[in-house]
């Protein structure tokens, strides 16, 4: 009986010792992707993390993608049809859940900006701003100001809502002699989303913006 107990103990030891270090060494990293622009002929893409490849998927521009698991904090994005590299992504050392915002790079491919989505500082109702223009953008988020230089990103949040449940929002560009307004609108209060807003500039120098909302599950009350 003692030999039987001893052998059973040996059989259990590798299972226990083999599982715990693996979890510590390879924490689960989840990434979602969002592209500012997707060419019509791009086709599907995949992520390559070390020797592992994700399933192929469509790169979205109007919503965030489904979460993809990666085993390393540095990985690459490739096209599926011709296996061309599109972007190298480097996740920060802290956090395990991210959205990778992809904007067109020259001469080809994408530039990546990583947003940590499990950061307590990125809350419901917050907006991630990315200025892809050559000008400084000024914002009025209700009663809160925004100043965003060319090529920069920032998290922002509207404050000072009106009585009817909306915020007054305005955006302008900083010119040499004056600030030039290019958008004025009202945003409803919505604590079920986080948003990603891109300031864009066309070939004529005209500034616009577009926003993509990320809908979040309803918070469970304790």
C-alpha positions in Angstrom: 0.0 0.0 0.0 2.9 2.4 0.8 4.4 1.8 -2.6 1.1 2.5 -4.3 0.7 5.8 -2.5 4.3 6.7 -3.3 3.8 6.0 -7.1 0.6 8.0 -7.2 2.4 10.9 -5.6 5.1 10.8 -8.2 2.5 10.7 -11.0 0.8 13.8 -9.7 4.0 15.9 -9.1 4.8 16.7 -12.8 1.3 17.8 -13.5 1.3 20.3 -10.6 4.8 21.5 -11.2 4.3 21.8 -15.0 1.2 23.9 -14.9 1.9 26.8 -12.6 5.2 28.0 -14.2 3.6 27.9 -17.7 0.9 30.3 -16.5 3.4 32.7 -15.0 5.7 32.6 -18.1 3.0 33.1 -20.7 0.2 35.3 -19.3 -2.8 35.6 -21.6 -2.5 38.7 -23.8 -5.6 39.7 -25.8 -5.6 42.3 -28.6 -8.3 43.8 -30.7 -7.6 45.7 -33.9 -9.1 48.9 -35.5 -7.9 50.4 -38.7 -8.3 54.1 -39.7 -8.5 53.0 -43.3 -8.6 49.6 -45.1 -7.9 49.3 -48.8 -10.5 47.4 -50.8 -8.0 44.8 -52.1 -6.3 44.1 -48.7 -8.0 40.8 -48.1 -7.8 39.0 -44.8 -4.9 39.4 -42.3 -3.4 37.4 -39.4 -1.1 38.0 -36.4 2.2 36.3 -36.0 3.5 35.9 -32.5 6.7 34.0 -32.3 6.1 30.8 -34.3 2.3 31.0 -33.8 -0.2 32.4 -36.2 -3.7 33.5 -35.5 -6.7 32.5 -37.7 -7.2 34.9 -40.7 -9.7 37.6 -40.1 -11.0 40.8 -41.8 -9.4 44.0 -40.6 -12.2 46.3 -39.5 -12.5 50.1 -39.9 -16.0 50.7 -38.5 -15.7 48.6 -35.3 -13.1 46.9 -33.3 -12.2 43.3 -34.2 -12.8 40.2 -32.1 -10.1 39.6 -29.5 -7.0 37.7 -30.7 -4.6 35.9 -28.3 -0.9 36.5 -28.7 1.9 34.9 -26.7 4.4 37.7 -26.8 4.3 41.5 -26.4 5.9 42.0 -29.8 4.2 40.6 -32.8 3.5 41.4 -36.5 0.5 41.8 -38.7 0.5 40.1 -42.1 -1.7 39.8 -45.2 -3.1 36.3 -45.6 -3.0 36.1 -49.5 0.6 37.2 -50.1 2.0 37.0 -46.6 3.2 40.6 -46.6 4.1 42.3 -43.3 1.9 45.3 -42.6 3.0 46.4 -39.1 5.0 45.5 -36.1 3.2 46.0 -32.8 4.9 46.4 -29.4 2.6 46.1 -26.4 3.5 48.0 -23.2 4.9 45.9 -20.3 1.8 46.5 -18.2 -1.7 45.2 -19.0 -3.1 42.2 -20.7 -5.9 43.6 -22.9 -5.3 46.1 -25.7 -6.7 47.7 -28.8 -4.3 48.3 -31.6 -5.2 51.4 -33.7 -3.7 51.1 -37.2 -3.2 54.2 -39.4 -1.6 54.2 -42.9 2.2 54.6 -43.0 4.4 55.7 -45.8 5.4 54.1 -48.2 3.1 51.2 -47.2 1.7 49.3 -44.3 0.4 50.6 -41.0 1.7 52.6 -38.0 0.4 51.1 -34.8 -0.8 53.0 -31.6 -1.6 50.7 -28.7 -4.4 51.5 -26.2 -4.5 49.5 -23.0 -8.2 48.7 -22.5 -7.8 47.0 -19.0 -6.4 50.3 -17.6 -8.7 51.6 -14.9 -8.0 55.1 -16.3 -9.7 54.3 -19.6 -13.4 54.3 -18.5 -16.8 54.2 -20.0 -17.6 57.4 -21.7 -13.9 58.1 -22.4 -12.6 59.0 -25.9 -9.2 58.1 -27.4 -8.1 60.9 -29.8 -5.6 60.4 -32.5 -4.5 63.5 -34.6 -3.4 62.3 -38.1 -3.3 65.8 -39.5 -0.3 68.2 -39.9 -2.0 70.8 -37.6 -2.6 71.1 -33.9 -6.3 70.4 -33.1 -8.1 72.3 -30.4 -11.2 70.8 -28.8 -14.1 71.9 -26.5 -15.4 68.8 -24.8 -18.4 70.3 -23.0 -16.5 72.4 -20.4 -13.2 70.5 -20.8 -10.5 71.8 -23.3 -8.4 69.6 -25.6 -5.1 70.5 -27.2 -3.6 67.8 -29.5 -0.5 68.3 -31.5 0.1 66.7 -35.0 0.8 63.0 -34.8 -0.1 62.8 -31.1 -2.8 60.8 -29.2 -4.6 61.4 -25.9 -7.4 60.1 -23.8 -10.2 62.7 -23.1 -13.6 62.9 -21.5 -16.4 65.4 -22.0 -17.5 67.3 -18.9 -20.2 69.7 -18.0 -23.3 68.2 -19.7 -26.4 70.3 -20.5 -29.7 69.7 -18.8 -31.1 67.6 -21.7 -28.4 65.0 -21.5 -25.8 66.1 -24.0 -22.4 67.8 -24.4 -21.6 70.8 -26.6 -18.6 69.7 -28.7 -16.4 71.8 -31.0 -13.1 71.3 -32.8 -10.8 73.8 -34.4 -7.3 73.9 -35.9 -4.6 76.3 -34.7 -3.5 78.6 -37.5 -0.8 81.2 -37.5 -3.2 84.1 -37.1 -6.3 82.5 -35.8 -8.0 79.3 -34.7 -10.3 77.9 -37.4 -13.4 76.0 -36.4 -14.2 72.9 -38.5 -16.8 71.1 -36.4 -19.5 71.9 -33.9 -22.0 69.3 -32.6 -23.7 67.8 -29.7 -22.8 64.4 -28.2 -25.3 62.4 -26.1 -24.3 61.1 -22.7 -23.6 57.4 -23.1 -21.8 55.4 -20.4 -22.1 52.1 -22.3 -19.3 52.9 -24.8 -15.8 54.0 -25.2 -14.9 55.8 -28.4 -11.9 56.2 -30.8 -11.8 59.4 -32.7 -9.4 60.2 -35.6 -8.7 63.7 -37.0 -8.0 63.4 -40.7 -6.7 65.7 -43.4 -7.4 65.2 -47.2 -5.2 66.3 -50.1 -6.6 69.8 -50.1 -5.8 70.4 -46.5 -9.5 70.0 -45.3 -9.7 68.7 -41.7 -12.5 66.2 -40.7 -12.9 63.5 -38.1 -14.6 60.2 -37.7 -15.3 58.2 -34.6 -15.7 54.5 -33.9 -17.6 53.3 -30.8 -16.7 50.3 -28.7 -19.8 49.0 -26.9 -19.2 47.6 -23.5 -21.2 44.9 -21.6 -23.6 46.2 -18.9 -21.9 46.4 -15.6 -23.2 43.9 -13.1 -24.4 45.4 -9.9 -22.9 43.8 -6.7 
